[in-house]
Amino acid sequence: MLARQEEALKDFEDLAGKLPWSDPLKVWEVNTCFKKKKTKHKKMSVNSNKKKIVNGQGDKLDERDDGGFVNSALDSRILDYYENPAIKEEISTLVGDDLASSKTETDEHSKEETEPQVLKFRVTCNRAGEKHCFTSNEAARDFGGAVQDHFKWKADMTNFDVEVLLNIHDNEMVVGIALTEESLHRRNITHFGPTTLRSTLAYGMLRLCAPQPNDIIVDPMCGTGAIPIEGATEWSNCYHIAGDNSPLAVKRTANNISSLLTKNQVQEGKLCWGMPIDAVQWDSCNLPLRTGSVDIIVTDMPFGKRMGSKKRNWNLYPACLQEMSRVCRPGTGIENGNIYP
Ligand SMILES: C[S@@+](CC[C@H](N)C(=O)[O-])C[C@H]1O[C@@H](n2cnc3c(N)ncnc32)[C@H](O)[C@@H]1O
């Protein structure tokens, strides 16, 4: 299973070298054709089973991948869904009154039959940084206007063919086209905490450590368990231990594990015997683990912004790093942490 995944990743790496990246629309076309073949989806833009977005004056409603609606004003509940939001991050999808279509779907379909096909698009803006004099919604709206003028595409929030991504981080801007219909960064997590790490990041951190079969992998400050849960899902031939000193965090991790087990059971239609993971409450500065008993530690320590404080980190970091070095077996694994001084 792991070998197959690695092969698939290798194929993707090779593919990356062959795609016409200087022409993003070509890449999108290739991807769409591939997905159509692969999944036999009728249409990439079939979102018709989702509710229509209310686009009234000043309403900034955004439809997330889970089909739910969230207010795109800076809402702490949204922030929790994203990578440790020590940096402010704001996400909006273009909803300019002048851009979004108010036509009914029946109108759309009858028009489509008679007129040459015009691509439908929406812009989703991800903004992180303190010094912007615009919101992500304003950026999405203005950028959407420019896209519309340039390509003569039609803005459509729900029935779009192309999702244009506008990622703004401080004074950097990256424009892209979404190649997956659904973001994968929330996979496996149902119970979120104040600093839940994106599953995609957790996967990358684990992969950098090159886990080997039977490795014991520990996250001593697991929060909601994003890292060890990703580990137990993708490296199921290893044993994962998730620990945290907060009882609430341990409970969230346990809930996430149990939701995932139920989901797998429903999807596969058979009893799922469990996952190679345990969740425990402990102090990472005094781990109940034998010296030299752990192969890999992957963790995401508190930055001292949303969680803990920078002052406390001066004592916490040396104490827990020393304890981590005690429990690590020399010569196995590659230590990889997410440390922001
Ligand atoms: C940045 S959060 C980890 C977030 C986690 N990666 C997730 O996806 O939810 C840091 C975690 O360290 C925990 N923590 C802080 N001090 C600790 C200690 N001494 N022992 C164990 N855990 C600790 C906090 O309770 C918090 O859950």
Ligand as a Chemical Component Dictionary entry (heavy atoms), coordinates in Angstrom:
data_LIG
# 
_chem_comp.id                   LIG 
_chem_comp.type                 NON-POLYMER 
_chem_comp.pdbx_formal_charge   0 
_chem_comp.three_letter_code    LIG 
# 
loop_
_chem_comp_atom.comp_id 
_chem_comp_atom.atom_id 
_chem_comp_atom.alt_atom_id 
_chem_comp_atom.type_symbol 
_chem_comp_atom.charge 
_chem_comp_atom.model_Cartn_x 
_chem_comp_atom.model_Cartn_y 
_chem_comp_atom.model_Cartn_z 
_chem_comp_atom.pdbx_ordinal 
LIG C1  C1  C 0  0.364  24.244 18.562 1  
LIG S1  S1  S 1  -0.577 23.172 19.556 2  
LIG C2  C2  C 0  -0.566 21.676 18.669 3  
LIG C3  C3  C 0  -1.658 21.635 17.642 4  
LIG C4  C4  C 0  -1.783 20.315 16.959 5  
LIG N1  N1  N 0  -0.730 20.080 16.007 6  
LIG C5  C5  C 0  -3.137 20.164 16.302 7  
LIG O1  O1  O 0  -3.193 19.852 15.105 8  
LIG O2  O2  O -1 -4.151 20.373 16.932 9  
LIG C6  C6  C 0  0.492  22.849 20.878 10 
LIG C7  C7  C 0  -0.049 21.886 21.898 11 
LIG O3  O3  O 0  0.946  21.715 22.915 12 
LIG C8  C8  C 0  0.279  21.424 24.110 13 
LIG N2  N2  N 0  1.216  21.610 25.222 14 
LIG C9  C9  C 0  1.726  22.761 25.709 15 
LIG N3  N3  N 0  2.565  22.496 26.745 16 
LIG C10 C10 C 0  2.607  21.158 26.875 17 
LIG C11 C11 C 0  3.283  20.264 27.737 18 
LIG N4  N4  N 0  4.104  20.703 28.682 19 
LIG N5  N5  N 0  3.065  18.932 27.593 20 
LIG C12 C12 C 0  2.234  18.467 26.649 21 
LIG N6  N6  N 0  1.560  19.259 25.800 22 
LIG C13 C13 C 0  1.735  20.587 25.906 23 
LIG C14 C14 C 0  -0.906 22.370 24.117 24 
LIG O4  O4  O 0  -1.931 21.908 24.985 25 
LIG C15 C15 C 0  -1.291 22.346 22.642 26 
LIG O5  O5  O 0  -2.339 21.440 22.411 27 
# 
loop_
_chem_comp_bond.comp_id 
_chem_comp_bond.atom_id_1 
_chem_comp_bond.atom_id_2 
_chem_comp_bond.value_order 
_chem_comp_bond.pdbx_ordinal 
LIG C1  S1  SING 1  
LIG S1  C2  SING 2  
LIG S1  C6  SING 3  
LIG C2  C3  SING 4  
LIG C3  C4  SING 5  
LIG C4  N1  SING 6  
LIG C4  C5  SING 7  
LIG C5  O1  DOUB 8  
LIG C5  O2  SING 9  
LIG C6  C7  SING 10 
LIG C7  O3  SING 11 
LIG C7  C15 SING 12 
LIG O3  C8  SING 13 
LIG C8  N2  SING 14 
LIG C8  C14 SING 15 
LIG N2  C9  SING 16 
LIG N2  C13 SING 17 
LIG C9  N3  DOUB 18 
LIG N3  C10 SING 19 
LIG C10 C11 SING 20 
LIG C10 C13 DOUB 21 
LIG C11 N4  SING 22 
LIG C11 N5  DOUB 23 
LIG N5  C12 SING 24 
LIG C12 N6  DOUB 25 
LIG N6  C13 SING 26 
LIG C14 O4  SING 27 
LIG C14 C15 SING 28 
LIG C15 O5  SING 29 
# 
